[in-house]
């Protein structure tokens, strides 16, 4: 029921559709989504959404590692 409630809003529907398709919604899209979705206690996302979040975390960690290597930081 909670996902149906989120889909009632145009922007949240767009973000959900993009996440389910595996598209990058950007930093502010993720921020907006998290700020609104946290108010829906019984919200469960499809596994594809969680996979996308994991991929994002891996990309950020890899980018931070490369940046540290290029600057010579410990």
N, C-alpha and C positions, 0 to 999 in steps of 0.2 A: 504493500500500500504506500509506503513512504516514497518509493521511486516514482509512482504515479503522481504523488503530490509534488515532487520536484519537477516532473515533466509538465506540470500545469503552468510553470513559468517559462517563458520563451528562452531566456538566457540559460537557465539551468538545463532545459531540454537540449539546447544546442551543445552545451558542455558535456552532458551525458552521452549524447550521440557521438561526439568527437572522441571521447574517451573509449567508448565501446568499439569504435573503429580503429583504435590504436594511434590516433593522431595526437600530436603535441599541442596542448592548449596553452602553453606558455606559463610563465611565472605567475602573472596576475590572474590567469584563468584558474590555475590550481589554488591560488590564494582565495579567490572568490568562492570557488567550489567548496573548499574546506570550511570557510567561514559560514556558509549557508547550510551545507549538508550536516554539520555537526549538531544542528538543532533537531535532526530527525533520528531519534534514539534507535529505532528498529530498522535502520537503513542497512541493507546488504547489497553489495555491488557484485556484478559478474566478475568471474576470475580474470577476464581480459583487462579489467580496470586495474586490478591489483598487479598484474604482470606489467602494465605500462608504468605504474608507479615505481616498481622495482627496477625497470630499465632506466628510468630517469635518475634514480639514485646511483646506479652504476655509472651512468654517463657523467654525472657531477663528480663522483669520486675519481674517475679516470681523468677528467679535465683538471681537477685540483692537483692530482699527482703529476701530470705533465707540466703544469705551471710551476710546481715546486722544483721539478727537475730542471726546467729551463732557467730558473732564477738561482739555482744552486742552494736553495733553502734546505735545511736538514729535515 
